[in-house]
Amino acid sequence: MMQDRSAIHFSFDKVHGFPSGTGNTQAEVFCETRDIVQSVLHGFNGCIMAYGQTGSGKTHTLVGDLSSSADAGLLTRSLSELAREIGRIEDGSTFHVDISVVEIYCEVIKDLLSTNSGGASLAVQQDREYGLIIAGAVKVAVANKGELEALTRQGLARRTVASTCTNAASSRSHCLITLIVQRRLPDGGLMHGKLTLVDLAGSERQDKTRAQGVTFEEGKLINKSLSALGNVVNALADNPSGHIPYRDSKLTRALQDTLGGKARMALIICCSPAASDAAETLSSLRFGARAKGIMTSLQVPSERKAGSSELTQQLAAALQANKQLREEIAERKAAAGQSVTRIPSTHDGRPCGAARQDAGGLEQTSTSLWKPAWLLVVDLLTVACCLVSLHCWLVYYL
């Protein structure tokens, strides 16, 4: 790239669409991120973020044309890839996939799948199982491509857009589309992974967009949050062990576990080929080059056993089984005590001496054989319940 007749060089992993006319397709772009999508099934978190000025093609890259298989974006292709990989896994695991769609508009997090359009702003919270989550966001199960496309259309239709001089349908918010995958292993363990597609609102210059009123204020907050994102990227690249200003913006807070190295991430820089946009293109390229310098150290995800709620259910089932066994033992003891044994007796109905000795021996022998058996069953069940309770307590507090 040239600036003031001096060349500026950038180094990226891949460049698509240059030179013009090379015919790069959406499928070729997806090939660069396929490994990130596949890793979600094995407990990793993944993130694909599109960054660039308004109108540069970010939404087209991530979502594309939902009615065209050739122009489908990374979202549809990611679900198809997940379905193919699930079909190849033959270890007896079962999978469950949910989708959530939220936007960050003027520092307010809104749920785009919620029927309550006037709901309160959502908050970013820490969850023991899933890490950072947007608490209260609606999660809807998806089983096929059709359901995904319908929910995506529903969410994007509620996204805040406005017309400016540079883009007739300019997004006025950052949009986060998340696919949450839960994998239940044959031994009962659980693994969680999520894939987040981040469609950032485009950076703007008021002298170009000529925005006024509300649109102008939206543009200022967009630029402010993008600036906060840039500060986080700079801090991570310069001193990752130091203070990272994640809380300066709702955007950076929501992406903290992604930017901080707990996810496999791909950053797509979308640039305009127009000479009039050279300054914005240069700024986007510099951001991408800076982000490329972030060094991450992913940890291999560990298998997670059943959560505290499931352990509580198992404990309740064990206690119920214990109760039923106690009742059964009591019924058998009662039946054994009521069983009729013909014993020789005298004329007044009392057993004779020899018969009394035999009856006493029979009762004593029956008791000595029966009592240790049922006590052993009760003791074993009591120990099992205590172990389950201890496991539940450890999961809850640790």
JOLIN-V712295 format. One line per field, one symbol per residue. phi: phi as a letter, one per 20 degrees, with the letter a starting at -180 (. if undefined). psi: psi as a letter, one per 30 degrees, with the letter a starting at -180 (. if undefined). burial: I if it has 9 or more other ideal C-beta (glycine too) atoms within 8 Angstrom, else O. A space follows every 10 residues. Layout:
phi=???
psi=???
burial=???
//
This chain:
phi=.dblmdeddc ccfbcdncff nfmfdfffff gfdgffffff fdneecbcdd crffneofff fedmefecff dfefffffff fffffffeec enfdcccdcc cccddlmced eedefefdff fececedfed mfcefnffdd fcdbffffff fffffffeff cbecfdbfcf fdbedddcdd dddeegenfc ccbbddddef fffccffefl fcmfffffff ffffffffff fffffffebf eefdffefbf ffffdffefe nebeccddee ceefffdfff ffffffffff ffefddcfdf fefdfgffff ffffffffff ffffffffff fffffffefe cfcgcefene ffffffffff ffffffffee ffffffffff ffffffffff fgffffed
psi=kkkhgkkkkk klekkkgklk gfhkleeeee ffgeeeeefe fgglklkjkk kllkgfgeee eeeajffkee gkafeeeeee eeeeeeffkh ggkkkkklkk jlljjhgkkk jffkfifgll kllklkkeef bkljkfkkkk kkfleeeeee eeeeefffkk llklffkfik kglkkjkkjk kkkjlfgflk kklkjkkjjk kkklkffefh klbeeeeeee eeeeeeeeee eeeeeeeeif fakkiegfke eeefgefefg gglkkkkjjk kkfkffgeee eeeeeeeeee effkkljkkk klkklkleee eeeeeeeeee eeeeeeeeee eeeeeeffkk jjkklafgfk kleeeeeeee eeeeeeefee eeeeeeeeee eeeeeeeeee eeeeeef.
burial=IOOOOOOIOI OIOOOOOOOO OOOOOIOIII OIIIOIIIII IIIIIIIIII IIIIIIOIII IIIIOIOOOO IIIIIIIIII IIIOIIOOOO OOIOIOIIII IIIIIOOOII IIIIOOOOOO OIOIOOOOOO IIIIOOIOOI OIOOIOIIIO IIIIIIOOII OIOIOIIOOI IIIIIIIIII IIIIIOOOII IIIIIIIIII IIIIOIOOIO IOOOIIIIIO IIIIIIOIII IIIIIIIOOI OOOIIIOOII IIIIIIIIII IIIIIIIIII IIOOOOIIOI IIIIIIIIII IIOIOOOIOO IOIIOOIOOO IIOIIOOIIO IIOOIIOOIO OOIOOIOOOO OOOOIOOOOO IIOOIIOIIO OIOOOIOOOI OOOIOOIIOO IIOIIOOIIO IIOOIOOO
//
